[in-house]
Amino acid sequence: MYDVIIVGAGAAGLTAAIYTCRKKLKTLIVSIDVGGQTNLTSHIENYPGTGAMHGIELMRRFQDEAIGFGAELIMGKVNKVDKIKNSFRVSLANGESYDCKALILAYGKVPKSLGIEGEEKFMGRGVST
Ligand SMILES: Cc1cc2nc3c(=O)[nH]c(=O)nc-3n(C[C@H](O)[C@H](O)[C@H](O)COP(=O)(O)OP(=O)(O)OC[C@H]3O[C@@H](n4cnc5c(N)ncnc54)[C@H](O)[C@@H]3O)c2cc1C
């Protein structure tokens, strides 16, 4: 039984984990990938204190901090959440399931594409959403 399960290891999920772990809550992050949409950005320039850096590098630092404070991280796709009395059961596509007292949904979004030439090629390198 985890105190908190966080679905999604993008900026929001990893930040949430830093907060929950600093308060000694037993925390599990379940995510399809680490970094989410920020991985698509070659230059993050609006995050104070770090200077410009690639999104993947910034997310790696978020991950290191969350893990450093004690978060557990597993890769997987959540496809079902059930409320069972005073807890939640989080089920993954691979058949595994985990229980928690509190659930944080930080599964972000997928930007809409226009479907025009060059959009995919230059995403995060001039093309943004
Ligand atoms: C091209 C581009 C450039 C950008 N540039 C900037 C910038 O310069 N500065 C800035 O501040 N912001 C920028 N953004 C916006 C920024 O990336 C988002 O605001 C941020 O990623 C949102 O974080 P999030 O954690 O809410 O969601 P996301 O980053 O979307 O992360 C969601 C996470 O949830 C996981 N997930 C989704 N569904 C499931 C599921 N069913 N089971 C398990 N895991 C799941 C995903 O794998 C992912 O890890 C940019 C976005 C894009 C696309």
The ligand as an ORCA input file, in Angstrom:
! r2SCAN-3c Opt
* xyz 0 1
  C       7.273     21.429    -28.513
  C       6.991     21.914    -27.110
  C       7.784     22.928    -26.566
  C       7.535     23.408    -25.264
  N       8.373     24.355    -24.756
  C       8.196     24.791    -23.484
  C       9.099     25.749    -22.902
  O      10.055     26.206    -23.518
  N       8.852     26.133    -21.610
  C       7.793     25.649    -20.887
  O       7.625     26.040    -19.735
  N       6.942     24.729    -21.410
  C       7.117     24.310    -22.680
  N       6.263     23.384    -23.217
  C       5.132     22.937    -22.405
  C       5.582     21.872    -21.382
  O       6.272     20.829    -22.053
  C       4.308     21.340    -20.672
  O       3.686     22.418    -20.010
  C       4.674     20.269    -19.654
  O       5.318     19.192    -20.305
  C       3.418     19.767    -18.932
  O       3.848     18.818    -17.990
  P       2.898     17.714    -17.412
  O       3.713     16.928    -16.443
  O       1.624     18.337    -16.966
  O       2.467     16.798    -18.665
  P       3.308     15.981    -19.745
  O       4.634     16.612    -20.015
  O       2.358     15.774    -20.885
  O       3.605     14.585    -19.026
  C       2.591     13.610    -18.878
  C       3.236     12.301    -18.441
  O       2.192     11.356    -18.210
  C       2.508     10.120    -18.857
  N       1.259      9.439    -19.171
  C       0.250      9.839    -20.006
  N      -0.753      8.944    -20.001
  C      -0.370      7.948    -19.153
  C      -0.968      6.712    -18.740
  N      -2.173      6.312    -19.185
  N      -0.268      5.910    -17.878
  C       0.953      6.287    -17.409
  N       1.560      7.450    -17.773
  C       0.907      8.249    -18.626
  C       3.329     10.541    -20.085
  O       4.112      9.445    -20.541
  C       4.183     11.680    -19.488
  O       5.328     11.194    -18.857
  C       6.469     22.871    -24.500
  C       5.679     21.843    -25.036
  C       5.941     21.359    -26.314
  C       5.090     20.232    -26.856
*
